[in-house]
Amino acid sequence: MARMTFISWNVNGIRSIDKKEALRWIDDEATDILALQEIKAEDHQVPESLFTRSFAHLCVSSSHKKGQSGVALFTDIEPEYCSDCKEVDVLHEGRINELHFGNIAFFNVYFPNGKRNEERLEYKMAFYDRFLDYIDTLKEKGKSIIVCGDVNTAHREIDLARPKANEGTSGFLPMEREWMDKLLDHGYIDTFRYVKGDEPDCYSWWSMRTRARVRNVGWRIDYFFVSEDLKEKIVDADILDDVMGSDHCPVKLVLEI
């Protein structure tokens, strides 16, 4: 078995992160897969100066609307299959990298935000359902599943600083939280809670409007989930809240595979 480290981060603009030199720490981090969300770029716009180390493979899924969404996955793992999963991302918004290696199907996902209007909330919920159906089908075929990314929902009251004030806000609506219950009920594990238990005040996103990060008034909306067959392989899961550069911070998973 080998110890593998996975990093996920919503960078809120990969070119902005590059200008801030906010990904240089990856040079000193033993990372097997680096998964980025909301890159707001096409593959040819991904800067070569993000870090000094070189990854053998880069998978990019870009939105049909320039400057929006987009995900990127850097790895030295030789992919057996790499896709942007149009079965789920039906509007071609650049929301998924799907990569298979060995018996594992790895997903880097920027889930839709439902705050704009009712139509986008409905799309978010439909996206959730399509995605769960898709990974369930792979799991039934014998694949082990790893999912990371910005889920755009805080699961439980412990996962945001102001739960009562946000009960009617997309990102903490009952139906969004119920879908996350359903995800776990289908045999997937929230790795951070598996490792850390009910550790409070652990967030991965803070509003930039109100200096919320300084006061740690945040939301935990960035996750690593694994299928139950990988539960005993979990070594560590963490939130890297000391890393700056975005309104999100990175999250980390270490597995013995």
C-alpha positions as CSV (number, residue, x, y, z in Angstrom):
1,M,0.0,0.0,0.0
2,A,1.0,3.6,-0.6
3,R,0.1,6.7,1.3
4,M,-1.6,9.2,-1.0
5,T,-2.4,12.9,-0.3
6,F,-5.2,14.7,-2.0
7,I,-5.7,18.5,-1.8
8,S,-8.9,20.3,-2.9
9,W,-9.3,24.1,-3.1
10,N,-11.8,26.6,-4.5
11,V,-9.4,29.2,-5.7
12,N,-11.9,31.8,-6.9
13,G,-9.8,32.5,-10.0
14,I,-6.7,30.5,-10.9
15,R,-5.0,33.5,-12.5
16,S,-5.7,35.6,-9.4
17,I,-4.2,32.9,-7.2
18,D,-1.1,32.9,-9.5
19,K,-0.6,36.7,-9.2
20,K,-0.8,36.3,-5.4
21,E,1.7,33.4,-5.5
22,A,-0.8,31.7,-3.2
23,L,-0.2,28.1,-4.5
24,R,3.6,28.1,-4.1
25,W,3.2,26.0,-0.9
26,I,2.3,23.0,-3.0
27,D,6.0,22.8,-3.8
28,D,6.6,21.6,-0.2
29,E,3.5,19.5,0.0
30,A,3.5,15.8,-0.9
31,T,0.5,15.9,-3.2
32,D,-0.7,13.1,-5.4
33,I,-3.8,14.9,-6.7
34,L,-4.4,18.7,-6.5
35,A,-8.0,19.5,-7.4
36,L,-9.0,23.1,-7.9
37,Q,-12.5,24.6,-8.4
38,E,-13.8,27.9,-9.8
39,I,-10.7,28.4,-11.8
40,K,-12.5,30.8,-14.2
41,A,-10.2,29.8,-17.1
42,E,-9.7,27.6,-20.0
43,D,-6.9,25.0,-20.2
44,H,-4.6,27.3,-22.2
45,Q,-5.1,30.0,-19.6
46,V,-3.8,27.9,-16.6
47,P,-0.6,29.7,-15.6
48,E,2.7,27.7,-15.7
49,S,4.0,29.8,-12.7
50,L,1.5,28.4,-10.1
51,F,4.3,26.4,-8.5
52,T,7.7,25.2,-9.3
53,R,7.1,21.4,-9.3
54,S,5.6,19.8,-12.4
55,F,2.7,17.4,-12.5
56,A,2.6,14.8,-15.3
57,H,-1.0,15.3,-16.0
58,L,-3.4,18.3,-16.1
59,C,-7.2,17.8,-16.6
60,V,-9.3,20.9,-17.1
61,S,-13.0,21.3,-17.6
62,S,-14.1,24.8,-18.6
63,S,-17.4,26.5,-18.7
64,H,-19.0,27.4,-22.0
65,K,-19.3,30.9,-20.5
66,K,-15.8,32.4,-20.3
67,G,-14.6,33.5,-16.9
68,Q,-17.0,31.4,-14.9
69,S,-16.8,28.1,-13.0
70,G,-14.2,25.6,-14.3
71,V,-12.2,22.9,-12.5
72,A,-8.7,21.7,-12.9
73,L,-6.9,18.6,-11.6
74,F,-3.1,18.2,-11.4
75,T,-1.6,14.7,-10.8
76,D,1.3,12.4,-11.4
77,I,-1.0,9.4,-11.4
78,E,-1.4,7.9,-14.9
79,P,-5.2,8.2,-15.5
80,E,-6.9,5.2,-17.1
81,Y,-9.9,7.4,-17.8
82,C,-10.4,11.2,-17.6
83,S,-13.7,13.0,-18.4
84,D,-15.7,16.2,-17.7
85,C,-18.7,14.0,-16.9
86,K,-21.3,15.6,-19.2
87,E,-23.8,13.1,-18.0
88,V,-24.0,15.2,-14.8
89,D,-22.8,18.6,-16.0
90,V,-25.5,18.9,-18.6
91,L,-25.2,22.7,-19.0
92,H,-21.5,22.4,-19.8
93,E,-20.5,24.7,-17.0
94,G,-17.1,23.1,-16.3
95,R,-18.0,21.6,-13.0
96,I,-16.5,18.1,-12.9
97,N,-13.1,16.3,-13.5
98,E,-13.7,12.6,-13.4
99,L,-10.5,10.5,-13.2
100,H,-10.1,6.7,-12.8
101,F,-7.0,5.0,-11.6
102,G,-6.7,1.5,-10.4
103,N,-10.1,0.6,-8.8
104,I,-10.8,4.3,-7.8
105,A,-13.1,6.8,-9.5
106,F,-12.0,10.3,-8.3
107,F,-14.2,13.3,-8.7
108,N,-13.3,17.0,-8.5
109,V,-16.6,18.9,-8.4
110,Y,-17.7,22.5,-8.2
111,F,-21.4,22.0,-7.3
112,P,-23.8,24.7,-8.3
113,N,-24.8,27.6,-6.1
114,G,-28.5,28.0,-5.5
115,K,-28.6,31.6,-4.1
116,R,-29.2,33.5,-7.4
117,N,-32.8,32.5,-7.9
118,E,-35.3,29.6,-7.7
119,E,-34.3,28.3,-11.2
120,R,-30.6,27.9,-10.1
121,L,-31.7,26.3,-6.8
122,E,-33.8,23.7,-8.8
123,Y,-30.8,23.1,-11.1
124,K,-28.5,22.6,-8.1
125,M,-30.9,20.0,-6.6
126,A,-31.1,18.2,-10.0
127,F,-27.3,18.3,-10.3
128,Y,-27.0,16.8,-6.8
129,D,-29.4,13.9,-7.8
130,R,-27.7,13.2,-11.1
131,F,-24.3,13.1,-9.5
132,L,-25.4,10.7,-6.7
133,D,-27.0,8.4,-9.3
134,Y,-23.8,8.5,-11.3
135,I,-21.4,7.6,-8.5
136,D,-23.8,5.0,-7.2
137,T,-23.8,3.3,-10.5
138,L,-20.0,3.2,-10.5
139,K,-20.0,1.9,-6.9
140,E,-22.4,-0.9,-7.9
141,K,-19.9,-1.8,-10.6
142,G,-17.2,-2.3,-8.0
143,K,-15.5,1.1,-8.1
144,S,-14.2,2.8,-4.9
145,I,-15.3,6.5,-4.9
146,I,-13.5,9.7,-3.8
147,V,-15.3,13.0,-4.2
148,C,-13.9,16.4,-3.4
149,G,-14.9,19.9,-4.0
150,D,-17.0,22.9,-3.1
151,V,-20.5,21.3,-2.4
152,N,-22.0,24.8,-1.7
153,T,-23.9,23.4,1.3
154,A,-23.1,23.2,5.0
155,H,-24.4,19.9,6.3
156,R,-25.2,20.4,10.0
157,E,-25.5,23.3,12.4
158,I,-22.0,22.7,13.6
159,D,-20.8,23.4,10.0
160,L,-21.6,27.1,10.0
161,A,-21.2,29.9,12.5
162,R,-24.7,31.3,12.2
163,P,-27.1,28.4,11.6
164,K,-30.3,30.1,12.8
165,A,-29.7,33.2,10.7
166,N,-29.2,31.1,7.6
167,E,-32.1,28.6,7.8
168,G,-33.8,30.2,4.8
169,T,-30.6,30.7,2.8
170,S,-29.5,28.4,0.0
171,G,-26.5,26.6,1.2
172,F,-28.3,25.6,4.4
173,L,-31.9,24.9,3.3
174,P,-33.5,21.7,4.6
175,M,-33.7,20.1,1.2
176,E,-30.0,20.7,0.5
177,R,-29.0,19.3,3.9
178,E,-31.4,16.3,3.3
179,W,-29.5,15.6,0.1
180,M,-26.3,15.4,2.1
181,D,-28.0,13.1,4.6
182,K,-28.9,11.0,1.6
183,L,-25.4,11.0,0.3
184,L,-24.1,9.5,3.6
185,D,-27.0,7.1,3.7
186,H,-25.9,5.8,0.3
187,G,-22.6,4.7,1.8
188,Y,-20.3,7.7,1.6
189,I,-18.3,9.2,4.4
190,D,-17.6,12.8,5.3
191,T,-13.9,12.3,6.0
192,F,-13.4,15.4,8.0
193,R,-16.1,14.5,10.5
194,Y,-14.9,10.8,10.5
195,V,-11.4,12.0,11.6
196,K,-12.3,15.1,13.7
197,G,-15.7,14.2,15.1
198,D,-17.8,17.1,16.2
199,E,-14.9,19.6,16.4
200,P,-16.5,23.1,16.4
201,D,-15.6,26.3,14.6
202,C,-14.1,24.5,11.5
203,Y,-14.9,26.3,8.3
204,S,-13.7,26.5,4.8
205,W,-15.4,29.5,3.4
206,W,-15.9,33.1,4.7
207,S,-17.7,36.0,3.1
208,M,-15.2,38.6,1.9
209,R,-17.7,41.5,2.5
210,T,-17.7,41.5,6.3
211,R,-14.1,40.5,7.3
212,A,-15.7,37.3,8.4
213,R,-12.5,35.3,8.2
214,V,-10.8,37.4,10.8
215,R,-13.8,36.7,13.1
216,N,-14.1,33.1,11.9
217,V,-17.7,33.5,10.9
218,G,-17.7,30.9,8.3
219,W,-19.2,27.9,6.6
220,R,-17.8,24.4,6.0
221,I,-18.9,23.8,2.4
222,D,-15.7,22.1,1.0
223,Y,-15.5,18.3,1.5
224,F,-13.8,15.0,0.8
225,F,-16.2,12.1,0.7
226,V,-15.2,8.5,0.2
227,S,-17.2,5.3,-0.3
228,E,-17.4,3.1,2.8
229,D,-15.0,0.5,1.4
230,L,-12.2,3.1,1.8
231,K,-13.1,3.9,5.5
232,E,-10.3,1.9,6.9
233,K,-7.9,3.5,4.5
234,I,-8.4,7.0,5.9
235,V,-5.3,8.3,7.6
236,D,-6.1,12.0,8.0
237,A,-8.5,14.7,6.9
238,D,-8.0,18.4,7.6
239,I,-9.0,22.0,6.8
240,L,-5.9,24.1,5.9
241,D,-7.4,27.3,7.2
242,D,-4.0,29.0,7.4
243,V,-3.7,29.1,3.6
244,M,-4.8,32.5,2.2
245,G,-5.6,33.7,-1.3
246,S,-9.2,32.9,-1.8
247,D,-12.5,33.2,0.1
248,H,-12.2,29.5,0.6
249,C,-9.3,27.6,2.1
250,P,-8.0,24.1,1.0
251,V,-9.1,20.8,2.4
252,K,-7.0,17.7,2.6
253,L,-7.3,14.0,2.7
254,V,-4.7,11.3,3.2
255,L,-5.4,7.6,2.4
256,E,-3.4,4.4,2.6
257,I,-4.3,2.7,-0.7
